[in-house]
Amino acid sequence: MRYYSLFLQIFIAGVILGVANLGVEKLAKTSTANQLRDHCEAVKNPTDIFLGNSLAAAGIDEEVFNLQNPKRCALNAGCGSTGPLEHYLIFEKTTASKGGTIYYCFFDTQLTDERKADWDTLTGNSALAYYFNLQKTLELSAPHDPVKMLRLTLVSYFPIFYERLAIWAKIEKLRRKLTAIGVPVQEENRFGRITDFELLEPENLETFAVLLGNQVKEKVGLNIPVSHLVKRLRELECRLVFVLMPMPKLHRTRFNESKNWQSYLEHIKEIARANGAGFVSAIDWVEDSGFADHLHLNSVGAKRFSQKIYLESDHVFPRK
């Protein structure tokens, strides 16, 4: 009888877990990552692909870019709250044309920072790593760590774990609505609460300067996912352009006018040249009126940026 009770409890727990997994999996079907995957697969043979996080997602207006030349087809493959690993996987979901141009949109030290990729960070939009290409995810995030590789593989069978933010996001929205009762409403845009984006900037100038100095001194190269992207694009005979995204004047003044930053920028340009890639600094292309918050362009800023990056792309890689 005791064994019967134990097996019954295990069975009930398994059923509950199975139902929960199905529910979370269904809930995640309309996630930003899944919508982006569908968009990447829907745009056939794009000539110009833009990769990056929410700065790229907000900054590229495909229609404005395409209006410059009907023979060009832009694909905005930017996805908020993602890093280089996810950007590589997103690119693999596109139908890139041979000889096309890929723009890797970045800010600050995103190209050289090694970002932790494990089950506790690969969630939210980053959960796309599990179902876009698990094998490549393991190769890029745990090449010499069998324990981590096993952990990520096991987690991949349970959407309730890697898509857990699909649930918590709704709970958090409800919590914020309740706590906002009777207090001034905090401004939001399509990426979230505007004040939250201050947290994505460097903590302070001093620590940022030290980080820049160390990376230049140690001649830190591209992080692993970006290095693999460069190699993959070379195989496909695609052009690569690193694009330093527009920043508001306050950010530029605080973080992008120091000697350490200029040295770091020269370091990145040298890396680009060594890899046969182009480099475009668009950091001051858009005035503050073209920003929706501390980092993201609004629709007016996106149109301005999309028009200018089209013109600049022909200067970096002249087309016949």
Secondary structure, 3 states (H helix, E strand, C coil): CHHHHHHHHHHHHHHHHHHHHHHHHHHHCCCHHHHHHHHHHHCCCCCEEEECCHHHHHHCCHHHHHHCCCCCCEEECCCCCCCHHHHHHHHHCCCCCCCCEEEEEECCCCCCCCCCCCCCCCCHHHHHHHHHCHHHHHHHHCCCCHHHHHHHHHHCCCHHHHCHHHHHHHHHHHHHHHHCCCCCCCCEECCEEHHHHHHHCCCCHHHHHHHHHHHHHCCCCCCHHHHHHHHHHHHCCCEEEEEECCCCHHHHHHHCCCHHHHHHHHHHHHHHHHCCCEEEECCCCCCHHHECCCCCECHHHHHHHHHHHHHHHHHHCCCC
